[in-house]
Amino acid sequence: MALSEIMIHDVLKFQLNKVICETSYGNLRHYLLERAPLSAVTEVIDSFLNEHYYHDKQTITQQLIHAACDAQKILDAEDASKDAQENERDNQLRIDYNEEFYTQKSKLAQLETAIPLQMNYKAQFESQVSEYKINLNQIEQALESIKQRRGIIQSRYHLNPGIPQPNVHAHPQMVVHGPVVHSVVMSIQDQVTLEQLALEEGRLTGERQRLNQLITLKKQDISREGQQLNTLQREKKQAEERVQYLMKELDDELPERAQQREIRHQERLAREHARQTDDPNLLQLAHKTKEELNKNIEAKIKQLDDLKAQLRQTVVAHGYSMFVTQLDEILRSDAFLKADYHERDALKSITSIMKNYLEINSQEQELIQRLDNVKNTLQQQQKNLVSKTAQLKDYGCSEPQLIEKNKTLTNQKIQLQGDSQSAALARDLMFGVSFVCGATALVGGVVFGTIVFAPLNIILVTALALVSLVTLTAGIVYNSKQTDADYQLKQNTLMIAANQSLLTKNGKEAEQLREHTIPKLKRSIEEARGTIPQLEAQIKQKSDAKQQLLVKAQNVRWGFSGGSLPFFNGVSAGHFEPVKPSAPPAPNSPEHEVEPFSLYPSISTGFSLRH
């Protein structure tokens, strides 16, 4: 039977009945007046619970170990399959990587040969461009020399103080005539020289054009060769990176994975070997699986600990009350009891009294719980009262501040309204003047330009335009002032409204606190303060009643009634007490000896141990 299947009330009832039937009057009376769980019962039940606890603990531990071993076996098979697949993939990768490695190395060697050649191609084009530029520079110098020589020749035939002046003839029919210059005739040698210079200049100009075209073409070739060189260098870098990656995979990653697979394989072999032999140390479990197993075992054991403690608490909590109930039932029946008729009557009286005692004790506990609740509620309400009172005080302090702030804002609002209106009037005036002056300048410029001397017209129009511009600028400034004033006025109005809304809200909340919340808290506090003494008085009353019942139960003695048995007429039936031995009973005496009960009461009593 599992610990969770135990019907603890049935077990407690069974053991109580057994102890009651085998215990003498004196001990039963002592148990009743002791008002505590019977140690003879709790000890046996503790032993019973411990036996089932350790049995369940061992069973659960074995179940968890078995489940962990099965799971580890399945996991090892899955890991072996995964490692086999990984090994197959890595073998194929090794083949592919080796092939690619040699391909990339060959490509890298080709690139290392091609890049210098490409650099030479580019350098040749750059060298040609440099030569063309040198030739072009020489042509430019030759053209400049031709220009200078032509200038020297031409300068001989230009007017200058050292050269005779041409004849100037005046014709009386014309009012004004410019001078007529008669140039000096150029010499044949100079004319031939100029013609030769012109031919040379034409040839050099054509050569310059040809060189410029060649330079342009060569620069295009340089750009193309440079792009090709960059492509080759980029491919070389990619090839180098790929070679490095392949070398790392072949030399490091693949061997590392193979080594890890071998380690896991050896661990699986060790675990499989442990499965085939006695394995007290659970070597067949991996470290991680063993940690999880330990955690699961600890969790299950904690559940068992909690369940056992719960069952033990049930025995302690209900042990005495169930003892009284079971003793009362046995006394009312014809069940065997180690007590004579008079002892049974005394036990009946004590049992009846202690049943009342338990009922009053239950009522007392309810009153104590109510008292604790009332005290806790009172403490919380007192805190709330202090908080609400402080909140009401804050509302009272903030109200004058908000009123004063709104008063200041209202005065600012009036001033801002005046500023806005003044700025609007000034703006309209400036815009009006600007419009009039601008229109006048425009119309006056057209009209006066036809009847007034031009300079005066310009002055008037300029003055009117200047006035229009100045007033327009002033109008813009006043418009900006009005906009600022309107914005501040809007913000001012919003702040006034917000403060007013806050005043209204605070006023309502203050009224709610003052008229309802605080008075209600005070009434509740007063009620609680009045309830506490009442509950304390009721608790004291219950405690006194319990004490009276206890004294009454302690004073019950078994004996014979004088009217019934004349032989004992001289002895009061209510106060006759048997002679007690001076020494305590022997441990093996019948009134102390309790036979151990079955671990499964249902076998001998018919009680059901299932809920």
Secondary structure, 3 states (H helix, E strand, C coil): CCHHHCCHHHHHHHHHHHHHHHCCHHHHHHHHHHCCCCHHHHHHHHHHHHHHHHHHHHHHHHHHHHHHHHHHHHHHHHHHHHHHHHHHHHHHHHHHHHHHHHHHHHHHHHHHHHHHHHHHHHHHHHHHHHHHHHHHHHHHHHHHHHHHHHHHHHHCCCCCCCCCCCCCCCCCCCCCCCCCCCCCCCCHHHHHHHHHHHHHHHHHHHHHHHHHHHHHHHHHHHHHHHHHHHHHHHHHHHHHHHHHHHHHHHHHHHHHHHHHHHHHHHHHHHHHHHHHCCCCCCCCCCHHHHHHHHHHHHHHHHHHHHHHHHHHHHHHHHHHHHHHHHHHHHHHCCCCCCCCHHHHHHHHHHHHHHHHHHHHHHHHHHHHHHHHHHHHHHHHHHHHHHHHHHHHHHHHHHHHHHHHHHHHHHHHHHHHHHHHHHHHHHHHHHHHHHHHHHHHHHHHHHHHHHHCCHHHHHHHHHHHHHHHHHHHHHHHHHHHHHHHHHHHHHHHHHHHHHHHHHHHHHHHHHHHHHHHHHHHHHHHHHHHHHHHHHHHHHHHHHHHHHHHHHHHHHCCCCCCCCCCCHHHCCCCCCCCCCCCCCCCCCCCCCCCCCCCCCCCHHHHHCCCCCC
